[in-house]
Amino acid sequence: MHRAVSGRGAGHPWARGARTPQWLATCAVTTLAIGVTPARGAAQERQAPPTTALTVQVRDEAGNPVSQATLVATVDTLSVRRVTNDSGKAVFTLPRGEVARVIARRIGFAAGGARVELTYADEQVLVTMRRLTVQVLDTVRVTAQRAVRGLVVSAALQRPIAGASVRVLEARSRQVTDSTGSFALPLDAQRSVTILVSAPGFAPYQRVERLDGGTSAELLVVLDSATSVPTRLRPRIEDMESRLNWRDPNDAVVGSRELRATRMLGLADALAQSASALEKGLRLSDDTCIFLNGDPQPGMTLNSFPVESVRMIELYERGGQQGRTLSDRWPRNAPCGNMQPTVRGPGRVRYAVVWTYW
């Protein structure tokens, strides 16, 4: 403290040997503390391990994206699993400065892999998978002109699951997969079908397929382990299956592919332009009651959700939902949307259940 004021005149009250005022001493200590704190924070930041966002792109030999491939990225003793999306991509967050080994597996392909040094904050790697000469789906024999057929496999090991139950709700048909995990269900004139797949020890799987022009559907169904489904969601999924079984003919289910095909940025616009909603004459309103993964969301609107995050949406007219699992669960006097109806009359959507998980 004396050194800080030693340059002052001898007659100054804070000159050498004079007593430093208490308030000045307090300020000096505070300043010292403030000066030390950033250095400690910087040291803590330096100690925090940096990470790399590793984007893995999986393609076949012709350059086409491979979706629903199981990827396992290993760094030292850490292993992280992802499943590629429709564009054949998956993103990992891994410790920087390490070497990652990525293995890709999918039914009908030889396993592929890559090795990448995680040097920068963002890294990309391409994994090429070779299609097998004998296609697994070719073992499915279907006599009907139109059908839903495919394979059910586990997400972790990409191994076929025998004994899985596969249902097409619109056709009121059901089949159990054989020893190779294969199934084939005939279709009539349905244009949009809802497929439900379940197996002991695995999370249920739901998918909506739009089948125009008399086409069939070939699916690869990847089931996650049941432990990956939060306990609170399981009764909601059961309610959803009951609603889909007993829904009114005027109601609709719209899948993710149909939504993305509209190329609309907002979810409300994508739904309004979807073929399933248009053919049923369903019209969306600003006061639609929104459910997220089966739970009511008072005051929320459809545009609260990015289109790419939605897996499936159930649409119900007022009074059209026979099981009443939605109307009975909506909180009394709670607002729906922004409470300003922009659509009136027949076809107005009263309830919309947005699914971002399964």
N, C-alpha and C positions, 0 to 999 in steps of 0.2 A: 504494500500500500504506500509506503514512504517513497518507493522508486517511482510510483505513478505521479507523484506531485513534487518531486525533488527539484524540478526546474523552476519552481515559483520563488518569488522573493522571500528573503528571510523574515520579512515582516508579515507575510501572508499568514492567515490563521491556519492554513493547511501545510505550512512549510515543514521541513525535516524536523522531527522531534515533537511537532505539534500533534495533538490527539485527533485522530480522524473521527468525524461525526458518525454516529451510529447508523443513520440512514444511508450514508455513503458506503459504509462497510457492507450493509445489507445488499445494496445495489450491485456492488462489486462481486459478492458471492453469487448473486443471482445470474449476473452476466457470465461468470465462470461456468456455472452449471449449464447455462444455455449453450455455451460454446462447446461443451463436451458432448451434449446429447446427440447432435447430428453425426458426430464421428462414430458413436456407438451404434446408431441406426444404420449407418453405412456399412459397418462391419457385419451387422446382422444380415443386411441385404446381400453382402458378398458371400456369406455362409449359406444362404438359401440356394438349393440346387436348381439351376435353370432347366427348363424343359424344351423339348422339340415337338412341334405338331407334325407328325409323320402321316402324309396322305399316301395311301396305297391304291393304285389303280390296277385292277385285274382284267385282263383281256385274253381272248382265245388267239389262235394262230392267225386268224383272218383279221384281227384287230377289233372284233366285236366285244363290248363289255360283258363280263360274266357276273351276273347278279346272284345273290344268296350263296356266295361262296364263304366258307368259314375261314377266317384269318386268325392266326396265332402269332403275335409278335413277342419275341423273347429277348430280354436284356439282362444279362447276368442271371440272377435267380428269379427275376420278375417276368411273368407271362401274362399277356393281356389278349383277350379274344374279342373279335368283332365279326359282323356279317356284312358283306358288301350290299349296297343299295342297288336300285335299278340301273344306275350309271356305272356299276361295277367298282364303286369307291367305298373306302372306309378310312376313318381318321383315328390315329392313336396319339395320346399325349405321353411321351416317354422322356426319361432323363437325358439331358444333352451331354455330349462328350463320351458316349458309350457306342457300342456297336450292336445294332438290332438285327435279328434274324427273323424273317417273315416266312411262314409256311401257309399256303393256300390249298384248301381241299373242297371238292364239290363232286357230287355224284355225276358220273358220265365224263369226268375229266381225270387226267393224270395229275397228281399233286405238283404244284409249282412252288418256287421259293425265290427269295432274294436276300442279299446282305447289304446293309446300308450303315454308314458312319453318321451318327447324329451330331453333326458339326454345327449346324445353323439352327435358328429358331424355327424355320419352316423347311421341311424336306419332303421330297416326293420320290416314289419308287414305282416302277412298273413290274408287275408279275404276269408272266405269260403262262397259260394253262393249255395243255394239248388235249383236244377232244379224243375220247377213246373211239376206236374203230367200231366197236359194238355198242350202240346206244342202248342204255338201260331202258329208256321209255319204249323202245321197240318191242320189248317183251310183253307189253300190254296188248291184249287182243280185244277189240270192241266190235260187236256186231251191229250196234245201233248206228244210224247215220250221224246223229249228234250225240256228244258225250262229254263228260268231264272226266279226265283220266290223268294219272300221274303217279308220283312217288311221295311217300312220307319218310323223312329222315330226321335224325337227331342233329341239333345245331352243333353240339360239342364235338362229335366224332364223325358227322356226315355218314352215319350208318343207317340202313333201312330199319324202319320200325314196323314189326309185324303186329297185327291185332289192333291197330288204330281204327277208330270209328270215323268214317267220312260220311257227311250228310249234305245233300243239296235240298235246302228248305223248300224252294219253289216246286220242285218235282216230287216232294214227299218221299225221297228215296234215300237209302242208307246202305253202306257196304263196309265190311271190315277188310283192312289190307292183308294181303297174303304174306308168305314168308319172305318175299323180296321187297315188301313195303309198297306194293303196287295196288292201285284201285282203278275202277272204271265204272262210272254211273251214267246210264242213258238219260237223255234230255228230250223234252217234247218241244214246244214252241216258245219256251221262255227266252226272253231277250237279256234279262239280267238275272244272274243266279248268285245266291249266297251260300258259300261253302263253309261248313263248320267241321273242324277236325279235332278229335280229342283222343288221348291215350293215357293210361295210368302212369303217373310220375312225370308228366309233361304239362306245360301250360297249354290251355286251349288255343286254337288258331281259327280266326275268322277271315274270310276274304270275299270280296264282291267282284264278279267278273261280268263284263258287258260283252255279250255274244251276238253280234249282228251278222246278217247274211247267212244264217244256217251253219255257222262255224262251230267247231268244238273247242274245248280248252284243254291244254296240256300244262299241268302244274307241277312244280317242285315245292312241296310243303315242308318247311323247316320248323321243327318244334323245339322250343326252349325247355329247360328243366322246370318243374313246378315251383321250385324254390325261388325262381326269379320273379314270380308274380307276387306282389304285395298281398298280404292276407285280406286287407280291406277291399281289394278289387274282386276277389273271387265271387262273392255274392252278387256284385254288380254285373259280372259277366254272365252268371246264371240268369239274372233278370233279363239281360239283353237277348239271350238265346230264347227265352220264353216269349218275349215281344216279337222277335222275328218269326217264330213259329205261328203266332196268332195275330199278326198284324192285318189291318184292313187292306183290301185290294187297292185303295187309293193312296196308301202310304208308300214310301220308297226308301231304299237303302242305296247310298252312293259311295263307291269305292275310291281309293286314292288315285288310281290310274285314270279313272273317268274325270276326276277333278283336274288333274294336271293336263289332261288332253284339251281342256278349254283354253289353256294358256292365259287365264285370268289371274291377276295378282291378288285380288281380294277374295276371301272365301265365299262371301255372300254372292258375288258376281259369278264365281265358278259354279256354285250350286245352281244359280238361276239359269246358267247355260248348259248344265249337265243334261244328257239325254234322258236319264232316269226320271229327273224332276219334270222335264218338259212333257214327256209322254203321259205322265200322271196328272198334268195340269197343276202341279204344286207351285205356289207362289210364296216367296219369303217376305216376312214383315219385320219391321224394326222392333216389334214387341214380342218376338218369338222367345219362348223360355228355353234357355240353353243349359244343357247338362254336359259336363266334362268327365269322360270315363265313368259315366253313370251317376255322378254327383251333381246336384243343382248348383248353378252359378248365377245367383240373382244379380241383375244389372249388367251382365256381360252380353256382348253382341257377337255375331258370327265372325266379324272382321277382327276380333281379338286374337284369332288364331291364324298363323301363316299357313298357306295352302300346303306347303311341303311337309308340315308337321302332322297332318291329318291322315289317319289310316282308313277311316270309314265314318259315315254320318248316317244316322237314322232320322228320317223326317216323318212327322205325324201331323195330320190335320187335327183341328179342335174336335175332340170326341172320337177320333178315329183309332186311338190307342186302347184296345179292348182290355188289356191286363191291368190298366190303371197304375202300373208301377211308376209312372212318371208324374201324373197329376196328384197322386196320393203322397208323393215324396217332396213335392215342391213346397217350400216354406210358406205358411199362411201369410198373406198380405205382402209377400216379397215382390219386388219389381221384376218384370221380364224385359230384357233389353233396355231400351230407353223409354219404354212406356208410351211411345208415339206410333200407333199402328199406321202403316203406309199402305197396307193391303187389306181389303175387306171382301167378304163373300166367300163362295166355294173355292177350295184349293188353298186357302190360307194356312201356312204351316204354323201350328201352335207350339209344338215341341221339337227340338232338334238335339240329338245326342251325338256329341263330337267325341270320337275315339282317337286318341293319340298314342295309345298303348295297347299291346297284347303280344 
